Amino acid sequence: MDQDMELIVFAETGHVLAGATRSQTAGPAPDIGNYVGDGLLLRDPQSGTQLMTIETSLLAIETLSRRDDVLMTARYFQVIDGLPEAQAELGVGVAVALDGTDITLTLPNNATALQPVDCVVVVQGSVGGDPIVQRLRVEQGDDTSTESMPLPSDDYAWLLLVPGYRQQVDLVSVP
């Protein structure tokens, strides 16, 4: 049985997007493209509907000692200092709003009670194309942050990565 696992993480934040094991463990981990081709397909956790593709340039592989809990619930973890750490649920009140001009991120107050939070939101339209990576800072004690993000009318998928919290993925429409 394999004693190692490869975790496919969002390179900038360490949030785990998928996990894998190999039968041939000699040598370094394969290139990310060997696991995900041109990109990792993200699906809705409940329905299984394909939402977006995260291109390989945004991904990295972390090889760690095998843990079945991480393999089974990979999206609940973030790799911090070389170790997978379970992350808290953000809870209610999370919203990513797109109005065609701006992106507005709303977090529950508990996420920003002690310090500002630097978040990453990845947005991709229904017709595909390159994902847009937007960084937003939600100030301490605040619950929203807005940045410019001009977008045409379409349905968009978003992936929210907040340090210390589980990733979230959902859909939003731009009128």
N, C-alpha and C positions, 0 to 999 in steps of 0.2 A: 504494500500500500504506500502511496506517495506520502512523504513527510512534509512536502512544501506545497504551496499554492501560489498562483499568480493572481493578483488583484488588478483589475483594470480601473484606474482612477482618473478623475479629472485632474490633470497635472497641476494646475494652479492652486487647487484647494485641498487635494488629497481625498475628496469624497469618492467612495467606492461605487462604481457603476455596475461592475460584474466581477465574478470570480471564476477561476478555472483551475484544474489540475492537469498534469501531464503524466502519461505512462513512461515516457523517456525523460528522466530528470537530469541526466548528465549534461553539463555545460550550462551556459547562460540561458535565460528565458528567451523564447523566440521573439522576433520583432512584433510590435503591436499589430501590424498588418496581417500577420499569420493568425491572429485571433479574431480580428474584426473587419478584415478587408479594407475598404475605403472609409469605414466609419462604423461606430457602434449604434445600432438601432435601439432607441428607447421606446418602450411601450407603456401604456397606461397600466398601472399595477392591478387595477380591478378588472378592466375589460380586455386587456391584451392588445388593444388597438395601437398600431404604430403611430407615434407622435412626432418623432424627430430623429435625425441622425447626427451624432457627435463625431466630427471628423477626427482622424487619427492625430493630427497635429495638436489637438487639445488634450490628448490622452497620454498616459504613461502606464508602465507595468511595474508593480511592486511585488517582489518575490519574498514571501514570508512563510513561517512555519504554519503548517496546515491547522485550521480550526474550522470544524464543521459548522459551528454557529455562524461564522462569517460567510462561508460558502452558501449557506441556505438563505441568509437574509442580508446579502451584500449591501443593498442600498441603505441599510441602517447604520453603516459604519463610515468612518473617516480615518485615513492613515495619518497618524500624528507621531512624529519622531520615530518613524519606522515600525509602528505598531498599530494594528487596527483597534480603534476605540469606538464603542457603541455611542451613538448620538441620540440626543433627546428629540422628542416630537415637538415641532414648532407650535402645534395646537391651532385653535381657531383664530381667525383674524388675519391670516396671511392672504395677501392679494398682489397680483402683478397686473397692472392696468396699462393698456396701450391705447392711445387715442389718435394715433397717426402722426403726432408731433412729439410726444413725450412718453417715457416709461415712468410709472409711479409704482414704487414698491412699498407695501404696508406690512409691517411685522407686529406681532403681539408685543405689548410693552415689556413683558418679562425678558425678551431677547435683548433689549437695550437698556435694561435697568442699571447695570453696573458700568458699562463702557460703550463707546461707539462700536458699531458692527460693520465690517466691510464685507459686502455680499457680491456674488457673481450671479448674473442672470443670463442664460443662453436662450436666444429667441430664434425660431425658424418658422418660415411660412409654410402653408399647406402645399405649395408647389415645389417645396424643397429649396434648393440653393444653399449657399453657405450660411451657417449659423452666425448670428450676431452675438458677440460676447460683450455684455455691458456690466461695468462695475459701479455699484452704488454704495454709498456710505450712509447708514442710518445713525444719526447722532444719539448720544446718551440721553435716555429719557424721552426721546422722540419716538414716533412710530412710522413715519413716512420719509421717503426720499424720492426726488424727481430729477430725471436727467433727460436731455434731448435725445430722441430716437425717432426720426422721421421714417414712417412706414406707409406703404400703400394699403388700401382696403384689402383684407384677407383674413383668414383664420390662421392663428399662430399658436405654436406650442412653445411653452417656456419651461426651463429647468432652473430651479432656484437652489443655490448653494450658499448656505449660511454657516459660518464656523460654529461648531458645537451642536449643530442640529442636522437631522436627517434631510436628505435632498427631497425636493418636491417637484413634481412635473404636472402640468395641466395645460388646458387650452384657453385662449382668449380671442375675441374677434375685434378687429379694427374696422370701425364703420366706414 
